Amino acid sequence: MTGKGAGIVAAALLALLGGCRSPEDRAAKFAAMYETAMADNNPYMARLAMLQAVSLQDANPDYWRSLGGVQLSLGDYSGAFNAYLRANELDHTNPQVLQALADLAVIGGHTEDAQRYARQVLLLRPDDLAPQTTLGYVALRKRNYDAALQHADKVLASRTDDSNATILKARALAGNGDGDAALGLLRDYVAGHPDDPAALDALGDLSGRLGNLAGQKDAQRNELALRPKDLALRVNYARTLYRLGERGPAHDLTFPMASGGAHGGLLIDILGLWLRYEPRDRAMAEVRQLAAQASPADKMRYAYFLMMAGAPDEAEAMVAPLVSPPVTAANAAPLALLAQAQAMQGRDDEALKLLGTVLAFDQGNIVALRARTDLYLRTGRGRPAVFDAQRLVASKPRSADDRVRLARAYALAGQPQLAENTYRAAIEDIGGAEPKLFDGLRRFLVKTGRTDELADVEQQFVEQKRLARSQW
């Protein structure tokens, strides 16, 4: 919502406070405003109105249920869950609220809570099919694919066109290793329901997981036609096109987003695609052109691209006029980027001094920690590299790059067993057949003369890829 729109809403809300005496009366006024906003398809206004209503009358479960619904429509799953939780505290017998809590618990990965809420719905409504789908997704999360199929089939026996149950069944089939049947089921469903974005999204996702990039492309293209303003979907579609070698259409999708500034915070993702797939000279020329007119925040992203593309001097020239000490919360990351550019030009002492200044201000600054760890690794300083890399992994435990940094630091510091443990623990923790982790472990085994173990690592990599395809 624009600043002007928010101001109009605020004025309207304040006006409503004027003629009402009791909190209950004022809450009822806001509830009426919520109904009007929902009828006008204005969920932002509806949320503001209902937030006022619950602040005035906290013990009305219907108000909390309405707030949960509008939060859900806006994609605020945490806010929706909290609102539904309060509604359930006030009224334990509303199956709609319990079902919403069950579905949101599944989304959040809280399978035990999801089961509990779904079973409460079944106690109130034994024939309700919605909890069957929820319990199916719980089974899917637990990799109990046969149970997931049973729940899906129970729903589809009564509602053959149920989108959620169809998607559930397709994912369970894929988990059981029957990818062809899963894709066939979704293709048939989409053929009869071409305007179902959830089914298209599932078809695209499953196609990609199974290595069917052409199928992923078709599904994403059709989904984008339904949701042309979805910028994340546009970038994902461009990524698929790039992977298929269709560089021209992919560039035509992403360049207008970058050049118009309408990238929705996805500029770094777009630049990552250009760095990987576009000809270097062309991409650098376009980045220079775009950076000249960019905002200071976007200039930093363009500078990072130039640095990664092998032009740290240009990156430094772009960043230096915009930032300078003393370090503040606003300039800490840009100063770390400046230091990284200096280090990539071999000015290590200068870079270390600046990185030290940033980290003295913010000891958890990720950009600075990564830059200093990489500098230490490049210059053979294993012990300080271990210290910084440990802090990185503590802050970013799901980052494969940072786990590799830590393993390399241990090896450089003369602690090979800790290096191997780091690779193997990361493979277990992160999973998903992350190639960087397996490549690092392979190199470590070769360097330590243990090539006889490479076959076992390769088999583990194959198994991890299989598991990654079946996880939802």
N, C-alpha and C positions, 0 to 999 in steps of 0.2 A: 504494500500500500504506500502511495506517495505521501510526502509530508503534508501536502495540502489536503489529501483525502483523510489522513489521520486527524488533522485539525478539525475538519468538518464533523468527523465522528465524535471527537472529544466534546465539541460544542453541543452536539445533539444529546450526548449522554448527560452533560451538565444541565442542559435545559430540562431534562426529565426529572432531575432532582428537585426542581423548583416547587411544584404544587402538591407534593405527596408528604404526608405527615409521618406515618409509621414505616419502619424498615420493610415490613411485609408488603405494604402498598408500593413502595419504591421498587422492591424486588419484582413485584408483579408487572410494573411498568417496563422494567428491563427485559423481563421474560417475553412480553408482548413485542418489544422491539426486536428481540431475537427471532421470533416467529416471522416478523415482517422481513427481516434481513435474509432469512433462509428462503422465504418465498421469492425474494428478489435475487437469489443465487449470489449472495454476498456473505460468504462464510467469515471473512475477517471482521465485518461489522457484527455478525452474529456472535462471534467469540467474545468480542469486547463487551457486548451487552450481557452475555451470560456470565462472564467473569464478575461483572458488577452485581448481578442477581445473587450469585452464590456468596459474595462477600457480605451482602445484606441479610441473606437468609441461608445460613450454612446447613440447616437441618432439613432441607427440602430435597429428597432423593431425585425427584423429577428434574430439578434444575441441574444437579450434578450429572444425571444421565444425558441431558441435552448438551451440557458442556463437553462430556466425553465424546459424543457423536460428532460435534463440530471440530474438536481437536483431531479426531481420527480423520475427518475429511481433509484436514490441512496437513496431514502427514506427521503430526506431533504425537508419536506413539507413547512417549513417556507421559506427556500431559494427559492424553486420553486414558492411559492406564490409571493414573492417580485420580482422575475424576470418576471413573467407573468404580475404583476401589472405595472411594468415599460414598458413592451411591449404594454400594453393596453393604457398607457398614450401617447405613441407615435403613436398608430394606434387603434382607437376605433372601427374599423369595421372588425376585425379578429374574426370570430366565434370560431375558435379553441382555441384562447387565452381566450375568454370569457367563454367558456365551462370549460377550465382548472381552471379558477378562481372560477367558480361556484362549481365544484367538490371539490376543496381544501377548500372552505369556509364551505362546508358541513362537511368535515373531521374535521375541526377546531371548529365545533359547531356554526358557524356564519350564522344562518339560513336566516336572512334578507338579508345579502350580497349574499348568494347563490341564493335566489329567484330573486334578482335584476339582477345578471349576467345571470341566466338561461333565464329570460324573454327577456333580450337583444339579446341572441342567437335566440330566437323564432321570434323576430322582423326581424332579418336578414335572418333566415331560418325557416319559419313557419312549415315546414314539418319535421324538424330535430327531431329525437326521443331521442337523448341524453339528452336534457333539461328535457324531461318528467321523465326520471329516476332520475335526480337530484331533481326535484320538488317532486317526490315520497319520496325520502330520507328526504327532508325537512319536509314533512307531517309526516313521521315516527318519526322524532325528536320531533315533536309537539304532538305526540300520536294521530294524526288524521289518524287512520288505514284505514278507508274506502277510504279516498282520496288517500292514498298511494297505495291501491289496484287498484284504478282506473287508476293511472299513470302507474303502472306495467302492467296491462292488455292492456293498449293502446300500449305499446312497444311490448309486447309479441304477440299481434294480427298480427304484421308485421314481427317480428323477434322472432320466437318461441324458438330459441336456445340462446337467449340473457342471458348471465350469470348474469349480474348486475340486470336485471329486474326480473329474477327468484329468486335471493336472496332477493331482495326487497319484492317480493310478499310473500315469505316464512316468512319473518320477520313481515310483516303486518298481515298475518294470525295468527301467534303466538301472536301478540299483541291483536288481536281480540278474543283470547282465544281458537283458533282452532289449538292447537299444533300438533295433529295427522296429519292434512292436511298439515301443514307446513313441518313437517319431511318427509311426503310422497312425497311432491313436490321436495324437495331437494334430497331425495334418488333416485327418478326416474331420475332426471337430472344428478346426479353423475354416475348412471349406464350407461348413454349414453355418459358421458364426464368424464371418470375416471382420466384424466390428468389435470383437472381444479382445481388448488390449492385454488382459492377464494371460489369455491363452497364447496370444502372439509372443508375449514376452517369454513365456515358458518354452515355446517352440524354439525361439531364437537361442535361449540359454542352453537348452538341451542339445540343440544342433551343434553349438560351439563346443560343449563339453565332449561330444562324441566325434569331434573333428570334421563335422559337415559344415564347412564355412559357407558353401553356397546356400544351404538351407538357412543358416543363421542370417545371411544377407537378405534373403527373401522375407523372412519374418520381421527383421528389423525395419526394412523398407516399408512394409505394410503397417507396422506399428507406428512408424514416424508419420505416415499419412494421417493416422488417427490423432496423433499428438505432436503436431508440427512445432509447438513451442517448447517441447522437452529437449533442453540443450544437452543434458547428459546422454540421452538416447541418441542424439545427433552425433556426438563424439564417439559413442560406442559403435554406431553404424559406420562412421568413417574409419574406425580402427579395423573393422571387419573388411571393408573395402581395401584398405592398405594391405592387410594380410593376404588378400586374394590377388594382389598385384594391380589393383585398379586405382592407381595413384591419382589420375586426373580427377575422377569423380570425388575421391576422398579430399583432395585439395580444394575442390570447388565447394565442398561442405564446410571445411574448417577455416579457409581464408577469410570469408566474410565475417565470421564470428570474431576473429582476431582483429581485423581491420576496422570493424565498426565498434569495437569495445563491448559488443553484446555477447560476451562469452560466459557470463554467469559464474565467474570464478573458476572457469575451466581452462584458462589460458595455458597454465603449466602442462595440462594434459595434451592440449593441442600441440604445444611446442615439443613435447616428448615424442609425439607421432612424427612431427616434421624431422626431428633429429634422427629418428630411426629409419624413416622411409623416404624422405625427400632427398634429392641431390643436394649435397652440402652447399655448393656455391649459390644455387638458387635460393635455398632456405635462408642462408645468411644474408643475401641481398634483401630478401623480403623482411627479415627481422630488423635489419638496419633501417629500412623504410618505415616500418610500423613503429619502431621505438622512438623515432623522431617526434611523433605526435602522441605518444602514449602518456598515461598518467604516471606519477612517480612509482606507484606500486607495481604497475605493469612493466616499467623500465627495469625493475629488479628482476623480473621473470625473463625478460629479453636478455638481460646481462647474463643470467645463469645459463640460458641457451648458448650464448656466444662462448662462454667459458667451457661448457661441455663439448662444444663443436671445435674446440682447439684454438680459440682466440681470446685467451685470458687478458691480453693487453686491451682489447676492445671492451671487454667486460669491465675492466677497471676504469677505463676512460668514461664509461657510461655511469658507473656508480659513484665515483669519487666526488663529482660536483654536487651530489645530492645528500651526502652524509659525511659527518665528521664527529670526532669525540667532542665532548664527553658522551659516554654511553648512556642511553635512555631506553626505556621499554620500547619506544617507537623505532629506534635506529639500531638496536642490538643485532637483529638478523641481517640488515643490509651491511653493517660494518663487518660481520663475520663473512659475508659474501665477498666483500672487498678484500679481506685478508686471504680468503681462499684463492682469489684471482692473483694476488701477489705471490702466494706460495707456488702456484702453477707456473709462474715466471722465474722460479728459482730464488726469490727474495725471502728466504726462510726466516731469517732473524726478524725482519720487518713484520712478516706475517705472524710469527709467534708472539711478538710483543702486542700486536693488535688483538689477536685471539685471546691472549691472557687478560687483556683489559675487559673484553666482552665477558669472559667467563668469571672474572672477579665480580662483575655486576650481576650476572645471571649464570650460575654454575650449571644450570641444566639446559642451556641454550643448545638445541640440537644441531643447528647449522654450524656453530663454532666447534662443538665437540667432534662432529664428523670431519670438519676441515683439519682440526689439529691431529685427530687420530690418523688421517690419511697422510699428513705431513710426517708424523712420527714413523709410520710404516715405510714411507718412501725413503726416509733417511736412516733406517736401521735402528730406531730407538724403541725396542720392544717393551721395556718396563713401563715407561709413561704411556705408551700406546694401550697397554692392558688396562691401565687405570681409567683412561677416557672411554675405551670401548666397553668396559664394564658398566659405566654410567649410561652409555647409549643403550645397551641391552636392557638395563633396568627400566629405562624410560620407554623404549620401543621393543618390547619382547617379541612382537610379531614381525619385525623387520628382518628379512633374510640377509640383506646387505650388512646390517650391523652385527649379526651373528658371525658372518664371514670375517668382518673386521676383527672381532674378538678372537676368533680362532687363529687368524694370521698373527695377531699380536702375541698370543701365547706361544706360537711356534717360533717367532722371532726372539722371544724372551727366554728361549731354551726350555719350554715346558710342553713337550710334544703330547704328553698324555692329556693335558688339559685342552690342547688344541683339538685332539680327536674327540674328546668328550663333548666339546662345544658343538662340533659338526653333528655328532650323533644325537645329542639332546635337541638341537634345533630341528633336525629332520623329524623327530618324534613330536615336538611341541607345535611346529608350524604346519607340517604335513603338506598336503597339496602337491606333492612331487615337485617342490621348488628346485629348479635346475641349478641355481647358484650354489645351493647347499651340497648337492650331490657332486657337482663339478669340483667344489672345494675339497670335499672328502676324497674324491678320486686323485686329485693332485697331491694331497697329503700322503696318501698311501703309496703313490709312485715315488715320491721324494724320500719316503722312509723305507723303500725297498720291499714293500708288501703287496706287490702286484698280484699275488695269488688270491688276494681278497677282493679284487675288482669285480669278479663275477657275482659274488654275493651282493655287493653294492648295487650292481646293475639290476639284479633281480628285485632288490628292495625298491629301487626306483620305479620299476614296472608296476609293482604292487601298489606303491603310493599313488601312481597315476590312476590306477583302477579305482582306488578308494576315493580319490579326488572327484572322479566323474560321478560317483554315487552319493556324494555328500550334498545335502541341501540346507 
